[in-house]
C-alpha cells in the first residue's frame, strides 16, 4: 500500500508537491478525480488512480478524453454530494473554460477543487500561459500553495472552502512546486464512506435539491458574488497568509506561491531581514482587504514578486488605491516598472537584483569572469546534444517518410502540426517537417481551413498530424469539420499506443483505464471510416510502403486518413525487447564520402547511430538501439545489416 494511504497522522514524509496535493485530497475525503495528462500535473491523477485500486470503491479516478470532460465528470460527482477534483496543466484550463463558466454560476454541492498546474519558463510546455486570471474571469476563489506541507494543507482547506461556499475552488500550482519534494506532516484520513445521491426534485432555485441549471442568470450571478464575499471573509484569517519581518519595514514584499521561498532566500542572502518584510499570500483572489490594509500601512514601498504576469501586482494596486485614504499613497515595484521580468521563471537572483536596486544594497554573486569561464569549460568539455527523438521512435520514421514523400511530390506541400512528442518535428529532429504548431487538435483544424483555399489559388497538398491520445482529445471535431465541408486534406495519425509524452497514461484507444482495469477500446480507423474519411493503416517502420501510400493519398480529393501505427520504443510492453539486431559493416560504410556528409548520423540522426571519429565510420550503440531496423532502409550504401532476434 502506498505511503499516501498508510501514513499515520503526525508522521513526516518526503513528498513531491503533486503527491502532497493528493494526500490533502485524501484527508479531505475525496471520492472522484478526473483529468487529462499534462506535465506538470500528471502525477495527481496517476497517484489517485493507483490508490483507487486499494480503496474498495471509496475512490474513483480516470483519465478523461480532455480537460472539459474531466471537469464535467468531477462536477457530476459534486452534484451527487461527493467530494471531487479535476486536475490539468495550464492549456487544459482553456479547454475546460466553457463548462467552468457555467459551473461557477450553478455552483457545486460536494466540495470540488480544480487544480491547474502552471509551467513558468515553459519547462515542459510550448507556452507559459497563466491560469490565475481565470479565477477573476469565472468569479471563483483562487488559492496558491507556497511549499510542500502547505500544498497538502491548502488542498484540504480548499475542499472545506468549497463545501462552505458551495462553489468550485481553483488551486494553482507551478512546476517547481509540483515536481520538487519536501517534508509533509500527515493528518488523519476520514473513516466515513461517502454515498452518492443526485437530488433534483426541488425548485429551479433550490441549490441543494433542485435541478442544476445556470438559469435564471441574474439569480445565479448574484448568488455567485455572495459566495465570493463569503470567501473573502474567510480569507481574512486564512492560515496561508503570513507576514514575516519588522513591524515597519523599509520595503514590503508581497508575494505568492514558490516566489515566497525565492523572496525569503533573497532577503536572507542580502542580510536585509531588518529592512524588508514579506507578506506571503495563499489566497490570491479575491484579495482580503483588511489583511492588505494592515500590511500596506506598514511602509510606503512595495515590491510584488510573482510568476509570470503581473496579476497579483494589478490586484494589489487596485486595492491600494481603494484604501489610499487610510494607508496613503504607495510606491510600487515589480513587473510593470520593468524591475522584474514578465516572462520566464522567477528565482532568488532576480529578486536580489530588484532588492539591490530599491534598497541600494551592493551584492556580488558569481562574478562575470567566473560565469564566462564556467560556460567555456562546459562547452569545451560537453558534447553538443540537440533535441532528438528517442532511439527507435516511430515518429522519426513517420516524419522521414512524410518529408521524403512531399519532396518527391514536388508541389510544396506542408504539414500542420500538433502538441505531443512529435512537436519535435518542427526542428531538425523531425527534419523540420511541421510548418504550424499551436494547441492540441489545431493541426487538423488549420488543415481543414487550408484545405478549402483551392478557390483562392492554393494548390499545395495540405497535411496534418496528430497523436492517438490527441485524436480523442480534440481532433475528432476538426476532422468532422473537414469531412463535412469537403476539405482536401490528408490527416496522419501517429499512433504509438499511449500518451507517451507524459508517461504512457491510458486513453480511449487502449483496452485499460487509468486504474489499470479493463476498459472498452475505441478503434481510431473505425471512427474515421464511420465519419466518411478514406482510411489506410500502415507501419511507419516500413518506409517504402508508408511513403507510397502517403503519395497516393495526397493525390486524391477529399479527406484522407493515414494511420501510422507502431508502439513507442519506451512503452512498458515494448521496452527491452529488440525485434532485430542491427550492425554497420565497416567495409561497406563510406562515412563522410556518402554524398551527404555522414548521412545516417547527421541527417537521420537516431541517437543509437554514432560516429567513430578515429575510424571515420558509423557504428551502432547496442545499448541504445531498439532494433527498429529503419536505418537499414535509410543507408544509401547498404552498409547497415539486420538479423532477426531469436
Secondary structure, 3 states (H helix, E strand, C coil): CCHHHHCCCCCEEEEEHHHHHHHHHHHHCCCEEEECCCCCCHHHHHHHHHHHCCCCCCCEEEECCCHHHHHHHHHHHHHCCCCEEEEEEHHHHHHHHHHHHHHHHHCCCCCEEEEEEECCCCCCCCCCCCCHHHHHHHCCCEECCCCHHHHHHHHHHHHHHHHHHCCCEEEEEEHHHHCCEEEEECCCCCCCCCCCCCCCCCCCCCCCCCCCCCCCHHHHHHHHHHHHHHHHHHHCCCCCCEEECCCCCCEEEEEECCHHHHHHHHHHHCCCCCCEEEEEECEEECCCHHHHHHHHCCCCEEEEECCCCCHHHHHHHHHHHHCHHHHCCCEEECCCCCCCCCCCCCCHHHHHHHHHHHHCCCCCCCCHHHHHHHHHHHHHHCCCCCCCCCCCCHHHHHHHHHHHHHHHHCCCCEEECCCCHHHHHHCHHHCCCEEECCCCCHHHHHHHHHCCCHHHCCCCCEEEEEEHHHHHHHHHHHHHHHHHCCCCEEEEEEECCCEHHHCCECCCCCCECCCCCECCCCCHHHHHHHHCCEEEEECCCCHHHHHHHHHHHHCCCCEEEEEEECCCCCCCCCCCCCCEEEEECCCCCCHHHCCCCCHHHHHHCCCCEEEECCCCEEEECCCCCCCCCHHHHHCCCCCEEEEECC
